[in-house]
Amino acid sequence: MKGSIHSIETFGTVDGPGIRYVVFTQGCLLRCQFCHNPDTWIIGQGKEMTVHEIVQDLQSYLPYLQASNGGITVSGGEPLLQIEFLTALFKECKKLGIHTAIDSSGGCYSTEPRFQARLNELLPYTDLILLDLKHIDDEAHRRLTGKTNQHILQFARLLSERKVPVWIRHVLVPGVTDGRDDLERLASFIETLHNLEKIEVLPYHQLGVYKWEALGLKYPLEHVQPPTQESVALAMAILNRSRSL
């Protein structure tokens, strides 16, 4: 089984618990205005790698992963676009006792029976999903990512029903995703989920702007500055309100 891979980070510390072997898959359906990996968007442009090649490389780092209670995280791009490859990879990882995580926007989630069957096969081998909720308002989500958020929220509900452990992630972009009313609405939605292990507010940054320029793309948020520590703390307090009760 082969996958289309953009890159691999062998010592990740921000994409799940412990030290992570992070596989960035190629291809994404969203076009987030703050994306720091726009070079992962186009489907099929990555390097082809087999499950065996990745697992063999990963095993070189097992002592570090195990000592830190880490594991493998598959990010992107959008890993669920390659769900059959992802399932095959995770099956091999679980044979080695490796903790598995997916960093997903949920952007390709579908209720179509074929996708559901594949998802049903994947989830038993998945220990954690890092779910990126970009914006709670559908119209604002369309402006920000080019797509609706309805199926993404549906995916979040499904994971809650299935009791799949989830970390919710929200990128805080000043003037875009930091509105008080929007954060309150997002918090209300989060309160309906019963499988959350953690909520993360990720401060917006411009570290990926050079990639947009290299691709000949105009960066749409060039005048937006990172949020203040105070605004990040406020967003954290709002989104975590139910967990502090």
MOKAHU-V215786 format. One record per pair of residues at least 24 apart in sequence whose ideal C-beta (glycine too) atoms are under 7 Angstrom apart, sorted by the first residue. I is the first residue (numbers start at 1). J is the second residue. Records with the same first field share a line. If there is no record, write none. Layout:
BEGIN
I: J  J
END
This chain:
BEGIN
1: 50  51  84  85  88
2: 48  49  50  85
3: 49  82  85
4: 44  46  48  82
5: 46  47  49
6: 40  46  77
10: 61
12: 73
15: 73  75  103  130
16: 71  73  101  128  130
17: 69  70
18: 65  68  69  70  71
19: 64  65  68  70
20: 70  71  72  73
21: 58  61  65  72
22: 73  75
23: 54  72  74
24: 75  76  77
25: 74  76  77  79  82
26: 77
27: 77  78  81
28: 76  77  78  107
29: 78  107  108  147
30: 105  107  145  146  147
31: 145  146
32: 134  144  145
33: 144  220  221
34: 171  173  204  221
35: 208
36: 207  208
37: 208  211
38: 211  212  215  217
39: 211  215
40: 76  77
43: 81
51: 88  89  92
54: 89
55: 92  93
65: 98
70: 99
71: 98  99  100  101
72: 98  100
73: 101  103
74: 102
75: 103
78: 104  105  107  108
79: 104
80: 104  108  109
81: 108
83: 118  119  122
84: 118
86: 122
87: 118  121  122  125
90: 122  125  126
91: 125
94: 125
99: 127
100: 125  126  127
101: 127  128  130
102: 126  129  130
103: 130
104: 129  131  132
105: 132  134  152
106: 131  152  155  156
107: 147  152
109: 151  152  154  155
110: 151
123: 162  164
126: 164
127: 165
128: 165  167
129: 159  164  166
130: 167  169
131: 156  166  168  169
132: 169
133: 168  170  186
134: 171  177
135: 177  182
136: 182  185  186  189
137: 182
144: 176
153: 189
156: 193
159: 195
160: 193  194  195
163: 195
164: 195
165: 195  197
166: 195  196  197
167: 197  198  200
168: 196  199
169: 200  202
170: 201  202  239
171: 202  204
172: 201  202  203  204  227  231  232  235
173: 204  221  224
174: 204  224  225  227
175: 224
178: 227  231  235
183: 235  238  239
184: 238
186: 239
187: 238  239  241
190: 239
191: 242
199: 239  240
201: 232  235  236  239
203: 227  232
END
